[in-house]
Amino acid sequence: MVYSRRATLVVAGLAVALSTHASAAHAYEVKRTTAGDVVRWSRPSVEWHVDASMQSIDGGERAVVAALEAWSERSGAPALVVASLHAELEPGFDGKNGVFFAPDGLGGEALAVTILTFDDRTGAILDADIVLNGRYRFSAIDDVSPAASGQDRPHDLARAMAHEVGHALGLADEPRYEASLMYPVAARAARSTPAKDDLQGLRVIYRSRQDDAADPGCHVGSPRSGASGVAPWIGVAALAIVRAIRATTPRRRSRTTDANR
């Protein structure tokens, strides 16, 4: 099968504040295609590359590894594997799932964003990138001084990364259940491992993945040269993230495919 239609979804990650009151209801949220199918990985193992920009955060690479391990093979989800550290990548649909730090910051209030490219007909994820917003300070929670408060207190790096990996697996924000890892407000949620609610969502997403794998008519292929591309407003958002990273990192050859230009 050759994909003739794909979509790119930019997901705002953890927010700094939330004005609405959250209820205690247990109700996971999942991402879906325009036709209502769940967005998910169709392969049993997904490789991740940690960009060299993550070295700007003390403990950044360790946090990525811990976040991937927290979700790996849980409730039917694929195995999440770190394929390389200190990689030289750029966010975009290039077949390499990456984790990045944008030291000059990103637009908006999100602590991080997750960019998913998926087949809008089947929901199969083709590419995922996570970008941390350099507008905010991050640290391992154990390194945060008890005296730090307010703007002086850095955000929990492990929490932010684990939340974004949940997005990369197909889960949406869960604003109604504060105990969920997918609760979108960093100041009100401290956990960095999936809660029962999060795992229930994964089960809904991945419960039929084995059935799909048995179908010989479906497999990941390269987009056709004449395929419809990413919506213009999504393309602009992706380029803004790339520029923010390039601004303070050494110049290097782009690995982004022509399909993203």
Buried (B, 14 or more C-beta within 10 A) or exposed (E): EEBEBBBBBBBBBBBBEBEEEBEEEBEBBBBBBEEEBBBBBBBEEBBBBBBBBBBBBBBBBBBBBBBBBBBBEBBBBBEBEBEBBEBBBBBBBBEBBBBBBBBBEBEEEBBBBBBBBBBBBBBBBBBBBBBBBBBBBBBBBEEBEEEEEEEEBBBBBBBBBBBBBBBBBBBBBBBBBBBBBBBBBBEEBEBBBBBEBBBBBBEBBBEEBEEBEEEEEBEBEEBEEEEEBBEEEBBEBBBBBBEBBBEEBEEEEBBBBEBBE
